[in-house]
Amino acid sequence: MARTIAGDRAAFGVLVERYSASVRRVARAVLADPDDADDAAQDALLATLVKLRQYDPQRPFGPWLMRVVANAAHDRRRRRKVRRTESLDSTVVAGGLDPEVETQRRALGRRLREALAQLPERRRLAVVLFDVEGYSHAEIGRILSIPEGTVRSEVFHARRALRALLAEWKEEV
Amino acid sequence: MTPEFTPFDHRPDPVLGAALRAALTADAETAFVARVLAGLQDRPQEYWEVLASWARTGITAVAAAGLLGGLLIGNWTAPASLDDVLAAGAGSSARVMVSSDHPPDASVVLASAEVR
């Protein structure tokens, strides 16, 4: 981190490599369109360099970065909505018309993304940050600027919806 | 999903987590990293100069702190000892105050302050 702040590009490269997968997943939890999500992920990683001044080295870097990513993805989604008046749900559903040509794994992935897209943005982020990225409720509360109890509630509702989908999927397969 | 996991569970659900991870993880990770770093190359002024300015600010701050510290040490004088005060003729009241077994009367203290 110190090397990145000092202007070491190689150090920044290491940082990007280490966090890019998580950053892209969190961006995809907000933006269903993969290109949009990658644009937001890139914006967030580049913005991180400028925002590093605000980072408190006493605190873990991951939650701080995820907050930057969530904000970047949220901003992009909002701008996109204003520009195209296109809903997230329609984008996802439009991409899932032909499940026969997909493998089971891909089909499940698509259905999960569809289910995620039907959840409120905050709920999506909460469950992805908790069950996929492994952040604590308290950390997610700081990332999303909401109380810890609200995080628990969001994770609870998201899990209930997603587990129901997974159970249906198991019955079908 | 996993029987032992309830929606209230405080632990991450590994099954749901793995399914979501698979659904959200994008491919071409190396290409994405290269793209981010290439984006950085396109905007060197916007980013690296900001960082460089912080580095300059940091160096300036360290230099200023060093200068201030040097000045403070240069101006610092050791506190006078009791013998120095008495030898300097601070007056009989000072001698009385420090040599008496009893606390000084308020008038003695005030008189001492007035003399100074």
Interface residues (C-beta under 8 A of the other chain):
Chain A: T4 I5 A6 G7 R9 F12 G13 V16 E17 S20 A21 R24 R25 R28 A29 P34 A37 D38 A41 Q42 L45 L46 L49 V50 L52 R53 R105 L108 G109 R110 L112 R113 L116 V127 V128 F130 D131 V132 G134 H137 R152 V155 F156 H157 R159 R160 L162 R163 L166 A167
Chain B: M1 P7 F8 H10 P12 D13 V15 L16 G17 A19 L20 R21 A22 A23 L24 T25 A26 E29 F32 V33 R35 V36 L37 G39 L40 R43 E46 Y47 W48 V50 L51 A52 W54 A55
